[in-house]
Amino acid sequence: MVTRRAWIGALSMAAVARPAGAQMSIPYVAPVTKPKAVTLLLGSPSGSATDLWVRGFAPFLERHLKQVQVTVANRVGTGSLTALRDLADSRTDGSVIAYASTPFHIVRMVERGAASLLDRITLLGAVTEEPVILVAHPNTEIASLREAGAARPLALPPPASAASVAAAELAQMLPLEQLHFPSAAAARQAAAAGNAAAALLTLSEAVVAIREGKLVPLAIGSAARHPHWPETPTLREVGIPLVAALRRGIAAPAGIAPETAAALPRALRAAVADPEFLAQAETRGILPVFRDGEAWTALARQDLAELTHRWETSPWPLSGG
């Protein structure tokens, strides 16, 4: 039995063992911060090439925004403009953002009379540049494409694509019939099979076939030679004064809160420098290039003016829902 005297003695010894002034403490547990939910809208269907790109990029947004959870939401319709329309009507606290690409979305705005949509969104920053590239069946020389009366056409993706937009400027320099295919894959296959004299695609659409030797790059539509294919001349170098590329990035509603408007571009810039993103881009033949919102918007408005004029004078066929 523990006597009263023994119990008091034990308390005394505990007091001696603890330094003077010390207090009983509870281990600190850091508070759990719930990640902010961010919805990333996308106007392309699930499983499409664009959908796969966006879902591949979303983790880099999470990584560099920190304390956010990004959920991709497909909003298909109106030629891929439904997502941007929903974005324009969303809250401006950064909880809803959207994937945007130029010139693709500008083409859709022009052909559907929705040019004012560009004023209702904010282009925050582009993270890639995918130059167009002229490719053909092996042993094809670019000089042969300039011969008048060529029997085979120039294969192109659907009219709203970056390559098709660029092709409109090629007509006088490459006297080939321009034939739009239902998809970039179909245009690529036509060139690889020799059924088309050549194809104009974005590099990411042609890179696998080039690496497999099914197509050869004749010239690339970038300002300088591509670092992965330095032996391929630019279109300018072969006498075709054309620079054209697909740019992918992120947009927000117009009037987005200033704090969020600053944080998102910082995260995009950091993503472009992320070693894992760089490796992923190299595999796909994509150039990771950050272009801030101001510079990207200037290019988009230039596209808008040029494409509006083209639509009014020589409209292209509508494609897509």
RAFENBEL-V611247 format. One line per field, one symbol per residue. ss: DSSP state (H for helix, E for strand, L for the rest). psi: psi as a letter, one per 20 degrees, with the letter a starting at -180 (. if undefined). A space follows every 50 residues. Layout:
ss: ???
psi: ???
This chain:
ss: LLLHHHHHHHHHHHHHHLLLLLLLLLLLLLLLLLLEEEEEEELLLLLLHH HHHHHHHHHHHHHHHLLEEEEEEELLLLLLLHHHHHHHLLLLLLLEEEEE EELHHHHHHHHLLLHHHHHHEEEEEEEEEEEEEEEELLLLLHHHHLLLLL LLLEEELLLLLHHHHHHLLLLLLLLLLEEELLLHHHHHHHHHLLLLLEEE EEHHHHHHHHHLLLLEEEEELLLLLLLLLLLLLELHHHLLLLLLEEEEEE EEELLLLHHHHHHHHHHHHHHHLLHHHHHHHHHHLLEEEEEEHHHHHHHH HHHHHHHHHHHHHLLLLLLLL
psi: porhghghhhhghhhhhpqpiqqpqpppopqoppqppppoqpjqqpirhg ghgghhhghhgggihpkqopppppnqrlkjigghghghjrqkjjiprqpq qqjghgghggijkkhihhiiroohqqiqpnqqpoqrqqjpqhhhiipqkp hqropqaqhiqhghghhhiighhnmqppoprhrhgggghgghijiqhrqo rqhhiigghghijhqppgqqlrhrqphimiiprrhhhjjomppqqppqbq rrqqjqpgghhhgghghgghhhiphhhggghhhjkqoopporhggghggh hggggghgghhhhmqrpqqr.
